[in-house]
Amino acid sequence: MGAVDEYLSTVTDEADLASLARIYAIAQDLAPDAEQGTGYRMPALKLRGKALISAIRTKTHIGVYPFSSAAVAAVAGAVAGIPGVEASTGAIRIDPGSEPPEALIRDLILFRISEIEGR
């Protein structure tokens, strides 16, 4: 069991668990070689030894952290029109009960993959 699986096993709210698991599943689909680990002491998927994505439930929202302000900036325009979803410098914040479109999460992760792979 890796850091992500361990973290998900502690999430008691079913809706939060479903959202978090969905984000990690999208990442695993896009980066099947990604391994579980940590980044900035958060559970994360890592690709080629670099943190790819972390998604955690905070007191007020679900935070999606691509470990790259450039990745967040790349999708910030798309975030603007989604109720309950906002971009900060280094994260996408999702209000409880809100669900970001899969395309947004995919674009965020694909951008981060391209950074890690040096494209």
C-alpha positions as CSV (number, residue, x, y, z in Angstrom):
1,M,0.0,0.0,0.0
2,G,1.4,3.4,-1.0
3,A,1.0,6.9,0.4
4,V,-2.0,7.7,-1.8
5,D,-3.8,4.5,-0.9
6,E,-3.1,5.0,2.8
7,Y,-4.4,8.6,2.6
8,L,-7.6,7.6,0.7
9,S,-8.3,4.9,3.3
10,T,-8.6,7.7,5.9
11,V,-11.2,9.7,3.9
12,T,-14.6,9.1,5.5
13,D,-16.8,11.2,3.4
14,E,-18.0,9.2,0.4
15,A,-18.3,12.2,-1.9
16,D,-14.9,13.5,-1.1
17,L,-13.4,10.0,-1.5
18,A,-15.0,9.6,-4.9
19,S,-13.6,13.0,-6.0
20,L,-10.1,12.3,-4.8
21,A,-10.1,8.8,-6.2
22,R,-11.3,10.1,-9.6
23,I,-8.4,12.7,-9.7
24,Y,-5.8,10.0,-8.9
25,A,-7.4,7.6,-11.4
26,I,-7.2,10.2,-14.2
27,A,-3.5,10.7,-13.3
28,Q,-2.8,7.0,-13.3
29,D,-4.5,6.7,-16.7
30,L,-2.4,9.4,-18.2
31,A,0.9,8.4,-16.4
32,P,0.6,4.6,-15.9
33,D,4.3,4.5,-14.7
34,A,3.6,7.0,-11.9
35,E,4.3,5.7,-8.4
36,Q,2.8,6.6,-5.1
37,G,4.9,8.7,-2.8
38,T,4.8,12.1,-1.2
39,G,5.5,15.7,-2.2
40,Y,5.7,18.5,0.3
41,R,4.5,15.9,2.9
42,M,1.3,15.3,1.0
43,P,0.4,12.0,-0.6
44,A,1.3,12.2,-4.3
45,L,1.8,10.4,-7.5
46,K,5.4,10.7,-8.7
47,L,6.7,10.4,-12.2
48,R,10.4,9.8,-12.9
49,G,11.0,10.7,-9.2
50,K,9.3,14.1,-9.5
51,A,5.9,14.9,-7.9
52,L,3.2,14.8,-10.5
53,I,-0.1,15.5,-8.6
54,S,-1.5,15.5,-5.1
55,A,-5.2,15.8,-4.2
56,I,-6.2,16.2,-0.6
57,R,-9.3,17.2,1.5
58,T,-8.6,20.3,3.6
59,K,-11.0,21.8,6.1
60,T,-12.7,23.9,3.4
61,H,-12.1,22.3,0.0
62,I,-10.4,19.6,-2.0
63,G,-7.0,20.9,-3.1
64,V,-5.4,19.6,-6.3
65,Y,-1.6,20.4,-6.3
66,P,0.4,19.8,-9.5
67,F,3.6,21.0,-7.8
68,S,3.9,23.7,-10.6
69,S,2.5,27.2,-10.7
70,A,2.9,27.1,-14.5
71,A,0.6,24.1,-14.7
72,V,-2.1,25.9,-12.7
73,A,-1.6,29.0,-14.9
74,A,-2.1,26.9,-18.0
75,V,-5.6,25.9,-16.9
76,A,-6.6,29.0,-15.0
77,G,-8.6,30.4,-17.8
78,A,-10.7,27.3,-18.0
79,V,-11.3,27.3,-14.2
80,A,-12.8,30.8,-14.3
81,G,-16.2,29.7,-15.5
82,I,-16.6,26.6,-13.3
83,P,-18.8,27.2,-10.2
84,G,-17.2,26.0,-7.0
85,V,-13.7,25.7,-8.6
86,E,-11.0,28.3,-8.4
87,A,-7.3,28.5,-9.2
88,S,-4.6,29.9,-6.8
89,T,-0.9,30.3,-7.5
90,G,-0.1,26.6,-7.0
91,A,-3.4,24.8,-6.7
92,I,-6.9,24.2,-7.9
93,R,-9.4,24.4,-5.1
94,I,-12.7,22.6,-5.3
95,D,-15.6,23.4,-3.0
96,P,-17.3,20.4,-1.4
97,G,-20.0,19.1,-3.7
98,S,-18.5,20.6,-6.8
99,E,-16.8,18.5,-9.4
100,P,-14.4,19.9,-12.0
101,P,-14.7,18.6,-15.5
102,E,-12.5,15.7,-16.3
103,A,-11.0,17.7,-19.2
104,L,-9.7,20.3,-16.7
105,I,-8.0,17.7,-14.6
106,R,-6.6,15.9,-17.6
107,D,-5.2,19.2,-19.0
108,L,-3.6,20.0,-15.7
109,I,-1.9,16.6,-15.4
110,L,-0.9,16.5,-19.1
111,F,0.8,19.9,-18.6
112,R,2.7,18.6,-15.6
113,I,3.7,15.4,-17.4
114,S,5.2,17.5,-20.2
115,E,7.2,19.6,-17.7
116,I,8.5,16.5,-16.0
117,E,9.4,14.9,-19.3
118,G,11.1,18.1,-20.5
119,R,8.9,18.7,-23.5
